[in-house]
Amino acid sequence: MRRDKNFSDLGLTSEDVASVEQVIELLVAHPRLMQRPVVVRGERAVIARPPKTVLELL
């Protein structure tokens, strides 16, 4: 969960991301809060950090 200006602009605190369910709900509602990009191809997905991990899907 990215805790940048967007996080504070939304009025969020650590209590708002205390559970997995809360984090999922927030990321669905506000995808810009995602700390790392996720790349999906077919039935596989990777966290694209470092960026070269995307090559695993290609």
PDB file of N, H, CA, C and O in Angstrom:
ATOM      1  N   MET A   1       0.849  -1.166   0.000  1.00  0.00           N
ATOM      2  CA  MET A   1       0.000   0.000   0.000  1.00  0.00           C
ATOM      3  C   MET A   1       0.896   1.230   0.000  1.00  0.00           C
ATOM      4  O   MET A   1       1.692   1.440   0.916  1.00  0.00           O
ATOM      5  N   ARG A   2       0.756   2.014  -1.014  1.00  0.00           N
ATOM      6  H   ARG A   2       0.110   1.844  -1.757  1.00  0.00           H
ATOM      7  CA  ARG A   2       1.524   3.256  -1.118  1.00  0.00           C
ATOM      8  C   ARG A   2       0.940   4.276  -0.139  1.00  0.00           C
ATOM      9  O   ARG A   2      -0.255   4.571  -0.186  1.00  0.00           O
ATOM     10  N   ARG A   3       1.771   4.808   0.737  1.00  0.00           N
ATOM     11  H   ARG A   3       2.741   4.568   0.775  1.00  0.00           H
ATOM     12  CA  ARG A   3       1.309   5.792   1.722  1.00  0.00           C
ATOM     13  C   ARG A   3       1.859   7.172   1.375  1.00  0.00           C
ATOM     14  O   ARG A   3       2.657   7.755   2.110  1.00  0.00           O
ATOM     15  N   ASP A   4       1.412   7.660   0.251  1.00  0.00           N
ATOM     16  H   ASP A   4       0.764   7.186  -0.346  1.00  0.00           H
ATOM     17  CA  ASP A   4       1.881   8.943  -0.250  1.00  0.00           C
ATOM     18  C   ASP A   4       0.790  10.005  -0.088  1.00  0.00           C
ATOM     19  O   ASP A   4      -0.092   9.872   0.761  1.00  0.00           O
ATOM     20  N   LYS A   5       0.856  11.048  -0.900  1.00  0.00           N
ATOM     21  H   LYS A   5       1.572  11.156  -1.589  1.00  0.00           H
ATOM     22  CA  LYS A   5      -0.113  12.138  -0.815  1.00  0.00           C
ATOM     23  C   LYS A   5      -1.537  11.639  -1.068  1.00  0.00           C
ATOM     24  O   LYS A   5      -2.477  12.087  -0.411  1.00  0.00           O
ATOM     25  N   ASN A   6      -1.698  10.716  -2.015  1.00  0.00           N
ATOM     26  H   ASN A   6      -0.935  10.352  -2.549  1.00  0.00           H
ATOM     27  CA  ASN A   6      -3.032  10.158  -2.275  1.00  0.00           C
ATOM     28  C   ASN A   6      -3.609   9.510  -1.024  1.00  0.00           C
ATOM     29  O   ASN A   6      -4.793   9.673  -0.727  1.00  0.00           O
ATOM     30  N   PHE A   7      -2.791   8.787  -0.300  1.00  0.00           N
ATOM     31  H   PHE A   7      -1.829   8.654  -0.541  1.00  0.00           H
ATOM     32  CA  PHE A   7      -3.197   8.110   0.935  1.00  0.00           C
ATOM     33  C   PHE A   7      -3.709   9.137   1.941  1.00  0.00           C
ATOM     34  O   PHE A   7      -4.794   8.984   2.502  1.00  0.00           O
ATOM     35  N   SER A   8      -2.918  10.181   2.161  1.00  0.00           N
ATOM     36  H   SER A   8      -2.037  10.306   1.705  1.00  0.00           H
ATOM     37  CA  SER A   8      -3.321  11.198   3.137  1.00  0.00           C
ATOM     38  C   SER A   8      -4.478  12.046   2.630  1.00  0.00           C
ATOM     39  O   SER A   8      -5.331  12.449   3.421  1.00  0.00           O
ATOM     40  N   ASP A   9      -4.530  12.327   1.320  1.00  0.00           N
ATOM     41  H   ASP A   9      -3.837  11.999   0.678  1.00  0.00           H
ATOM     42  CA  ASP A   9      -5.643  13.088   0.758  1.00  0.00           C
ATOM     43  C   ASP A   9      -6.978  12.368   0.955  1.00  0.00           C
ATOM     44  O   ASP A   9      -8.023  13.005   1.089  1.00  0.00           O
ATOM     45  N   LEU A  10      -6.933  11.041   0.972  1.00  0.00           N
ATOM     46  H   LEU A  10      -6.085  10.523   0.864  1.00  0.00           H
ATOM     47  CA  LEU A  10      -8.145  10.262   1.197  1.00  0.00           C
ATOM     48  C   LEU A  10      -8.503  10.185   2.684  1.00  0.00           C
ATOM     49  O   LEU A  10      -9.534   9.625   3.055  1.00  0.00           O
ATOM     50  N   GLY A  11      -7.639  10.754   3.525  1.00  0.00           N
ATOM     51  H   GLY A  11      -6.801  11.209   3.224  1.00  0.00           H
ATOM     52  CA  GLY A  11      -7.898  10.745   4.964  1.00  0.00           C
ATOM     53  C   GLY A  11      -7.665   9.387   5.601  1.00  0.00           C
ATOM     54  O   GLY A  11      -8.236   9.080   6.647  1.00  0.00           O
ATOM     55  N   LEU A  12      -6.818   8.567   4.966  1.00  0.00           N
ATOM     56  H   LEU A  12      -6.354   8.816   4.116  1.00  0.00           H
ATOM     57  CA  LEU A  12      -6.563   7.224   5.462  1.00  0.00           C
ATOM     58  C   LEU A  12      -5.499   7.220   6.550  1.00  0.00           C
ATOM     59  O   LEU A  12      -4.619   8.080   6.583  1.00  0.00           O
ATOM     60  N   THR A  13      -5.595   6.237   7.437  1.00  0.00           N
ATOM     61  H   THR A  13      -6.310   5.538   7.410  1.00  0.00           H
ATOM     62  CA  THR A  13      -4.606   6.034   8.498  1.00  0.00           C
ATOM     63  C   THR A  13      -4.227   4.561   8.525  1.00  0.00           C
ATOM     64  O   THR A  13      -4.784   3.760   7.775  1.00  0.00           O
ATOM     65  N   SER A  14      -3.295   4.206   9.374  1.00  0.00           N
ATOM     66  H   SER A  14      -2.842   4.857   9.984  1.00  0.00           H
ATOM     67  CA  SER A  14      -2.879   2.807   9.514  1.00  0.00           C
ATOM     68  C   SER A  14      -4.048   1.917   9.914  1.00  0.00           C
ATOM     69  O   SER A  14      -4.085   0.740   9.556  1.00  0.00           O
ATOM     70  N   GLU A  15      -4.987   2.465  10.640  1.00  0.00           N
ATOM     71  H   GLU A  15      -4.957   3.422  10.930  1.00  0.00           H
ATOM     72  CA  GLU A  15      -6.165   1.693  11.051  1.00  0.00           C
ATOM     73  C   GLU A  15      -7.012   1.283   9.848  1.00  0.00           C
ATOM     74  O   GLU A  15      -7.729   0.285   9.906  1.00  0.00           O
ATOM     75  N   ASP A  16      -6.932   2.045   8.765  1.00  0.00           N
ATOM     76  H   ASP A  16      -6.349   2.856   8.718  1.00  0.00           H
ATOM     77  CA  ASP A  16      -7.707   1.742   7.563  1.00  0.00           C
ATOM     78  C   ASP A  16      -7.108   0.616   6.740  1.00  0.00           C
ATOM     79  O   ASP A  16      -7.754   0.105   5.825  1.00  0.00           O
ATOM     80  N   VAL A  17      -5.883   0.224   7.053  1.00  0.00           N
ATOM     81  H   VAL A  17      -5.358   0.638   7.796  1.00  0.00           H
ATOM     82  CA  VAL A  17      -5.214  -0.853   6.310  1.00  0.00           C
ATOM     83  C   VAL A  17      -4.702  -1.932   7.265  1.00  0.00           C
ATOM     84  O   VAL A  17      -3.652  -2.533   7.035  1.00  0.00           O
ATOM     85  N   ALA A  18      -5.449  -2.165   8.322  1.00  0.00           N
ATOM     86  H   ALA A  18      -6.301  -1.677   8.508  1.00  0.00           H
ATOM     87  CA  ALA A  18      -5.035  -3.108   9.358  1.00  0.00           C
ATOM     88  C   ALA A  18      -5.292  -4.565   8.968  1.00  0.00           C
ATOM     89  O   ALA A  18      -4.666  -5.468   9.524  1.00  0.00           O
ATOM     90  N   SER A  19      -6.193  -4.804   8.031  1.00  0.00           N
ATOM     91  H   SER A  19      -6.701  -4.071   7.580  1.00  0.00           H
ATOM     92  CA  SER A  19      -6.487  -6.187   7.640  1.00  0.00           C
ATOM     93  C   SER A  19      -6.344  -6.353   6.130  1.00  0.00           C
ATOM     94  O   SER A  19      -6.373  -5.381   5.375  1.00  0.00           O
ATOM     95  N   VAL A  20      -6.190  -7.588   5.714  1.00  0.00           N
ATOM     96  H   VAL A  20      -6.166  -8.378   6.327  1.00  0.00           H
ATOM     97  CA  VAL A  20      -6.085  -7.897   4.286  1.00  0.00           C
ATOM     98  C   VAL A  20      -7.352  -7.450   3.567  1.00  0.00           C
ATOM     99  O   VAL A  20      -7.284  -6.909   2.463  1.00  0.00           O
ATOM    100  N   GLU A  21      -8.491  -7.672   4.179  1.00  0.00           N
ATOM    101  H   GLU A  21      -8.547  -8.111   5.076  1.00  0.00           H
ATOM    102  CA  GLU A  21      -9.764  -7.289   3.561  1.00  0.00           C
ATOM    103  C   GLU A  21      -9.832  -5.786   3.324  1.00  0.00           C
ATOM    104  O   GLU A  21     -10.295  -5.347   2.272  1.00  0.00           O
ATOM    105  N   GLN A  22      -9.377  -4.994   4.290  1.00  0.00           N
ATOM    106  H   GLN A  22      -9.001  -5.351   5.145  1.00  0.00           H
ATOM    107  CA  GLN A  22      -9.382  -3.543   4.135  1.00  0.00           C
ATOM    108  C   GLN A  22      -8.464  -3.113   3.000  1.00  0.00           C
ATOM    109  O   GLN A  22      -8.823  -2.247   2.202  1.00  0.00           O
ATOM    110  N   VAL A  23      -7.292  -3.708   2.928  1.00  0.00           N
ATOM    111  H   VAL A  23      -7.000  -4.410   3.576  1.00  0.00           H
ATOM    112  CA  VAL A  23      -6.335  -3.364   1.873  1.00  0.00           C
ATOM    113  C   VAL A  23      -6.927  -3.690   0.507  1.00  0.00           C
ATOM    114  O   VAL A  23      -6.837  -2.882  -0.418  1.00  0.00           O
ATOM    115  N   ILE A  24      -7.525  -4.853   0.376  1.00  0.00           N
ATOM    116  H   ILE A  24      -7.599  -5.509   1.127  1.00  0.00           H
ATOM    117  CA  ILE A  24      -8.124  -5.240  -0.901  1.00  0.00           C
ATOM    118  C   ILE A  24      -9.217  -4.253  -1.306  1.00  0.00           C
ATOM    119  O   ILE A  24      -9.258  -3.803  -2.452  1.00  0.00           O
ATOM    120  N   GLU A  25     -10.093  -3.919  -0.373  1.00  0.00           N
ATOM    121  H   GLU A  25     -10.059  -4.284   0.558  1.00  0.00           H
ATOM    122  CA  GLU A  25     -11.171  -2.976  -0.676  1.00  0.00           C
ATOM    123  C   GLU A  25     -10.624  -1.620  -1.118  1.00  0.00           C
ATOM    124  O   GLU A  25     -11.130  -1.020  -2.066  1.00  0.00           O
ATOM    125  N   LEU A  26      -9.594  -1.142  -0.430  1.00  0.00           N
ATOM    126  H   LEU A  26      -9.183  -1.629   0.341  1.00  0.00           H
ATOM    127  CA  LEU A  26      -9.010   0.150  -0.783  1.00  0.00           C
ATOM    128  C   LEU A  26      -8.324   0.110  -2.146  1.00  0.00           C
ATOM    129  O   LEU A  26      -8.438   1.057  -2.924  1.00  0.00           O
ATOM    130  N   LEU A  27      -7.614  -0.976  -2.442  1.00  0.00           N
ATOM    131  H   LEU A  27      -7.521  -1.746  -1.811  1.00  0.00           H
ATOM    132  CA  LEU A  27      -6.930  -1.075  -3.733  1.00  0.00           C
ATOM    133  C   LEU A  27      -7.915  -1.193  -4.887  1.00  0.00           C
ATOM    134  O   LEU A  27      -7.656  -0.688  -5.980  1.00  0.00           O
ATOM    135  N   VAL A  28      -9.032  -1.850  -4.654  1.00  0.00           N
ATOM    136  H   VAL A  28      -9.242  -2.260  -3.767  1.00  0.00           H
ATOM    137  CA  VAL A  28     -10.062  -1.932  -5.692  1.00  0.00           C
ATOM    138  C   VAL A  28     -10.652  -0.543  -5.934  1.00  0.00           C
ATOM    139  O   VAL A  28     -10.871  -0.139  -7.076  1.00  0.00           O
ATOM    140  N   ALA A  29     -10.905   0.174  -4.854  1.00  0.00           N
ATOM    141  H   ALA A  29     -10.727  -0.153  -3.926  1.00  0.00           H
ATOM    142  CA  ALA A  29     -11.503   1.507  -4.968  1.00  0.00           C
ATOM    143  C   ALA A  29     -10.501   2.558  -5.441  1.00  0.00           C
ATOM    144  O   ALA A  29     -10.876   3.506  -6.132  1.00  0.00           O
ATOM    145  N   HIS A  30      -9.214   2.392  -5.068  1.00  0.00           N
ATOM    146  H   HIS A  30      -8.910   1.623  -4.506  1.00  0.00           H
ATOM    147  CA  HIS A  30      -8.183   3.391  -5.366  1.00  0.00           C
ATOM    148  C   HIS A  30      -6.901   2.693  -5.836  1.00  0.00           C
ATOM    149  O   HIS A  30      -5.940   2.601  -5.072  1.00  0.00           O
ATOM    150  N   PRO A  31      -6.872   2.199  -7.080  1.00  0.00           N
ATOM    151  CA  PRO A  31      -5.717   1.433  -7.568  1.00  0.00           C
ATOM    152  C   PRO A  31      -4.392   2.192  -7.527  1.00  0.00           C
ATOM    153  O   PRO A  31      -3.331   1.567  -7.514  1.00  0.00           O
ATOM    154  N   ARG A  32      -4.430   3.508  -7.506  1.00  0.00           N
ATOM    155  H   ARG A  32      -5.292   4.015  -7.517  1.00  0.00           H
ATOM    156  CA  ARG A  32      -3.174   4.271  -7.459  1.00  0.00           C
ATOM    157  C   ARG A  32      -2.420   4.068  -6.150  1.00  0.00           C
ATOM    158  O   ARG A  32      -1.245   4.422  -6.047  1.00  0.00           O
ATOM    159  N   LEU A  33      -3.088   3.504  -5.153  1.00  0.00           N
ATOM    160  H   LEU A  33      -4.042   3.217  -5.237  1.00  0.00           H
ATOM    161  CA  LEU A  33      -2.431   3.245  -3.878  1.00  0.00           C
ATOM    162  C   LEU A  33      -1.567   1.987  -3.910  1.00  0.00           C
ATOM    163  O   LEU A  33      -0.835   1.718  -2.958  1.00  0.00           O
ATOM    164  N   MET A  34      -1.644   1.217  -4.993  1.00  0.00           N
ATOM    165  H   MET A  34      -2.239   1.437  -5.766  1.00  0.00           H
ATOM    166  CA  MET A  34      -0.863  -0.012  -5.069  1.00  0.00           C
ATOM    167  C   MET A  34       0.623   0.327  -5.138  1.00  0.00           C
ATOM    168  O   MET A  34       1.050   1.137  -5.960  1.00  0.00           O
ATOM    169  N   GLN A  35       1.396  -0.301  -4.270  1.00  0.00           N
ATOM    170  H   GLN A  35       1.049  -0.959  -3.602  1.00  0.00           H
ATOM    171  CA  GLN A  35       2.826  -0.012  -4.162  1.00  0.00           C
ATOM    172  C   GLN A  35       3.604  -0.562  -5.361  1.00  0.00           C
ATOM    173  O   GLN A  35       4.510   0.103  -5.865  1.00  0.00           O
ATOM    174  N   ARG A  36       3.266  -1.749  -5.814  1.00  0.00           N
ATOM    175  H   ARG A  36       2.530  -2.289  -5.404  1.00  0.00           H
ATOM    176  CA  ARG A  36       3.987  -2.374  -6.921  1.00  0.00           C
ATOM    177  C   ARG A  36       3.008  -2.747  -8.019  1.00  0.00           C
ATOM    178  O   ARG A  36       1.898  -3.190  -7.725  1.00  0.00           O
ATOM    179  N   PRO A  37       3.389  -2.580  -9.267  1.00  0.00           N
ATOM    180  CA  PRO A  37       2.494  -2.984 -10.347  1.00  0.00           C
ATOM    181  C   PRO A  37       2.400  -4.510 -10.439  1.00  0.00           C
ATOM    182  O   PRO A  37       3.377  -5.215 -10.190  1.00  0.00           O
ATOM    183  N   VAL A  38       1.229  -5.003 -10.795  1.00  0.00           N
ATOM    184  H   VAL A  38       0.435  -4.430 -10.998  1.00  0.00           H
ATOM    185  CA  VAL A  38       1.008  -6.427 -11.017  1.00  0.00           C
ATOM    186  C   VAL A  38       0.682  -6.595 -12.494  1.00  0.00           C
ATOM    187  O   VAL A  38      -0.204  -5.927 -13.027  1.00  0.00           O
ATOM    188  N   VAL A  39       1.404  -7.492 -13.145  1.00  0.00           N
ATOM    189  H   VAL A  39       2.124  -8.035 -12.713  1.00  0.00           H
ATOM    190  CA  VAL A  39       1.187  -7.750 -14.567  1.00  0.00           C
ATOM    191  C   VAL A  39       0.599  -9.151 -14.686  1.00  0.00           C
ATOM    192  O   VAL A  39       1.145 -10.113 -14.146  1.00  0.00           O
ATOM    193  N   VAL A  40      -0.528  -9.253 -15.402  1.00  0.00           N
ATOM    194  H   VAL A  40      -0.971  -8.472 -15.840  1.00  0.00           H
ATOM    195  CA  VAL A  40      -1.233 -10.520 -15.559  1.00  0.00           C
ATOM    196  C   VAL A  40      -1.237 -10.900 -17.028  1.00  0.00           C
ATOM    197  O   VAL A  40      -1.509 -10.080 -17.905  1.00  0.00           O
ATOM    198  N   ARG A  41      -0.929 -12.162 -17.275  1.00  0.00           N
ATOM    199  H   ARG A  41      -0.707 -12.829 -16.563  1.00  0.00           H
ATOM    200  CA  ARG A  41      -1.004 -12.704 -18.640  1.00  0.00           C
ATOM    201  C   ARG A  41      -1.569 -14.113 -18.529  1.00  0.00           C
ATOM    202  O   ARG A  41      -0.945 -15.011 -17.964  1.00  0.00           O
ATOM    203  N   GLY A  42      -2.743 -14.280 -19.071  1.00  0.00           N
ATOM    204  H   GLY A  42      -3.250 -13.550 -19.530  1.00  0.00           H
ATOM    205  CA  GLY A  42      -3.394 -15.580 -18.961  1.00  0.00           C
ATOM    206  C   GLY A  42      -3.709 -15.888 -17.503  1.00  0.00           C
ATOM    207  O   GLY A  42      -4.353 -15.099 -16.812  1.00  0.00           O
ATOM    208  N   GLU A  43      -3.251 -17.032 -17.055  1.00  0.00           N
ATOM    209  H   GLU A  43      -2.727 -17.673 -17.616  1.00  0.00           H
ATOM    210  CA  GLU A  43      -3.499 -17.451 -15.676  1.00  0.00           C
ATOM    211  C   GLU A  43      -2.304 -17.176 -14.758  1.00  0.00           C
ATOM    212  O   GLU A  43      -2.295 -17.617 -13.609  1.00  0.00           O
ATOM    213  N   ARG A  44      -1.318 -16.465 -15.247  1.00  0.00           N
ATOM    214  H   ARG A  44      -1.325 -16.107 -16.181  1.00  0.00           H
ATOM    215  CA  ARG A  44      -0.125 -16.144 -14.450  1.00  0.00           C
ATOM    216  C   ARG A  44      -0.060 -14.654 -14.179  1.00  0.00           C
ATOM    217  O   ARG A  44      -0.555 -13.839 -14.957  1.00  0.00           O
ATOM    218  N   ALA A  45       0.556 -14.319 -13.064  1.00  0.00           N
ATOM    219  H   ALA A  45       0.958 -14.981 -12.432  1.00  0.00           H
ATOM    220  CA  ALA A  45       0.751 -12.916 -12.703  1.00  0.00           C
ATOM    221  C   ALA A  45       2.076 -12.786 -11.962  1.00  0.00           C
ATOM    222  O   ALA A  45       2.506 -13.704 -11.263  1.00  0.00           O
ATOM    223  N   VAL A  46       2.714 -11.630 -12.126  1.00  0.00           N
ATOM    224  H   VAL A  46       2.365 -10.885 -12.693  1.00  0.00           H
ATOM    225  CA  VAL A  46       3.940 -11.329 -11.379  1.00  0.00           C
ATOM    226  C   VAL A  46       3.858  -9.920 -10.831  1.00  0.00           C
ATOM    227  O   VAL A  46       3.199  -9.049 -11.400  1.00  0.00           O
ATOM    228  N   ILE A  47       4.535  -9.714  -9.722  1.00  0.00           N
ATOM    229  H   ILE A  47       5.071 -10.422  -9.260  1.00  0.00           H
ATOM    230  CA  ILE A  47       4.711  -8.368  -9.193  1.00  0.00           C
ATOM    231  C   ILE A  47       5.899  -7.801  -9.942  1.00  0.00           C
ATOM    232  O   ILE A  47       7.008  -8.326  -9.836  1.00  0.00           O
ATOM    233  N   ALA A  48       5.684  -6.745 -10.691  1.00  0.00           N
ATOM    234  H   ALA A  48       4.783  -6.319 -10.777  1.00  0.00           H
ATOM    235  CA  ALA A  48       6.681  -6.220 -11.622  1.00  0.00           C
ATOM    236  C   ALA A  48       7.705  -5.316 -10.943  1.00  0.00           C
ATOM    237  O   ALA A  48       7.907  -4.173 -11.353  1.00  0.00           O
ATOM    238  N   ARG A  49       8.325  -5.821  -9.937  1.00  0.00           N
ATOM    239  H   ARG A  49       8.160  -6.750  -9.604  1.00  0.00           H
ATOM    240  CA  ARG A  49       9.376  -5.083  -9.256  1.00  0.00           C
ATOM    241  C   ARG A  49      10.478  -6.045  -8.924  1.00  0.00           C
ATOM    242  O   ARG A  49      10.246  -6.882  -8.052  1.00  0.00           O
ATOM    243  N   PRO A  50      11.618  -6.027  -9.498  1.00  0.00           N
ATOM    244  CA  PRO A  50      12.071  -5.082 -10.497  1.00  0.00           C
ATOM    245  C   PRO A  50      11.379  -5.319 -11.831  1.00  0.00           C
ATOM    246  O   PRO A  50      10.842  -6.399 -12.076  1.00  0.00           O
ATOM    247  N   PRO A  51      11.394  -4.315 -12.686  1.00  0.00           N
ATOM    248  CA  PRO A  51      10.671  -4.412 -13.960  1.00  0.00           C
ATOM    249  C   PRO A  51      11.027  -5.636 -14.812  1.00  0.00           C
ATOM    250  O   PRO A  51      10.189  -6.119 -15.574  1.00  0.00           O
ATOM    251  N   LYS A  52      12.236  -6.133 -14.695  1.00  0.00           N
ATOM    252  H   LYS A  52      12.917  -5.741 -14.077  1.00  0.00           H
ATOM    253  CA  LYS A  52      12.630  -7.277 -15.538  1.00  0.00           C
ATOM    254  C   LYS A  52      11.833  -8.539 -15.221  1.00  0.00           C
ATOM    255  O   LYS A  52      11.838  -9.474 -16.021  1.00  0.00           O
ATOM    256  N   THR A  53      11.142  -8.593 -14.069  1.00  0.00           N
ATOM    257  H   THR A  53      11.138  -7.833 -13.419  1.00  0.00           H
ATOM    258  CA  THR A  53      10.335  -9.771 -13.774  1.00  0.00           C
ATOM    259  C   THR A  53       9.172  -9.926 -14.740  1.00  0.00           C
ATOM    260  O   THR A  53       8.629 -11.022 -14.883  1.00  0.00           O
ATOM    261  N   VAL A  54       8.785  -8.849 -15.403  1.00  0.00           N
ATOM    262  H   VAL A  54       9.226  -7.959 -15.287  1.00  0.00           H
ATOM    263  CA  VAL A  54       7.728  -8.920 -16.422  1.00  0.00           C
ATOM    264  C   VAL A  54       8.162  -9.840 -17.555  1.00  0.00           C
ATOM    265  O   VAL A  54       7.332 -10.506 -18.174  1.00  0.00           O
ATOM    266  N   LEU A  55       9.456  -9.875 -17.822  1.00  0.00           N
ATOM    267  H   LEU A  55      10.130  -9.335 -17.318  1.00  0.00           H
ATOM    268  CA  LEU A  55       9.961 -10.722 -18.902  1.00  0.00           C
ATOM    269  C   LEU A  55       9.637 -12.205 -18.658  1.00  0.00           C
ATOM    270  O   LEU A  55       9.575 -12.983 -19.610  1.00  0.00           O
ATOM    271  N   GLU A  56       9.432 -12.603 -17.400  1.00  0.00           N
ATOM    272  H   GLU A  56       9.483 -11.971 -16.626  1.00  0.00           H
ATOM    273  CA  GLU A  56       9.080 -13.975 -17.087  1.00  0.00           C
ATOM    274  C   GLU A  56       7.755 -14.379 -17.737  1.00  0.00           C
ATOM    275  O   GLU A  56       7.531 -15.554 -18.027  1.00  0.00           O
ATOM    276  N   LEU A  57       6.884 -13.401 -17.961  1.00  0.00           N
ATOM    277  H   LEU A  57       7.066 -12.446 -17.726  1.00  0.00           H
ATOM    278  CA  LEU A  57       5.591 -13.692 -18.561  1.00  0.00           C
ATOM    279  C   LEU A  57       5.613 -13.673 -20.084  1.00  0.00           C
ATOM    280  O   LEU A  57       4.702 -14.193 -20.729  1.00  0.00           O
ATOM    281  N   LEU A  58       6.633 -13.083 -20.648  1.00  0.00           N
ATOM    282  H   LEU A  58       7.373 -12.660 -20.125  1.00  0.00           H
ATOM    283  CA  LEU A  58       6.676 -12.936 -22.114  1.00  0.00           C
ATOM    284  C   LEU A  58       7.288 -14.135 -22.811  1.00  0.00           C
ATOM    285  O   LEU A  58       7.389 -14.151 -24.037  1.00  0.00           O
TER     286      LEU A  58
END
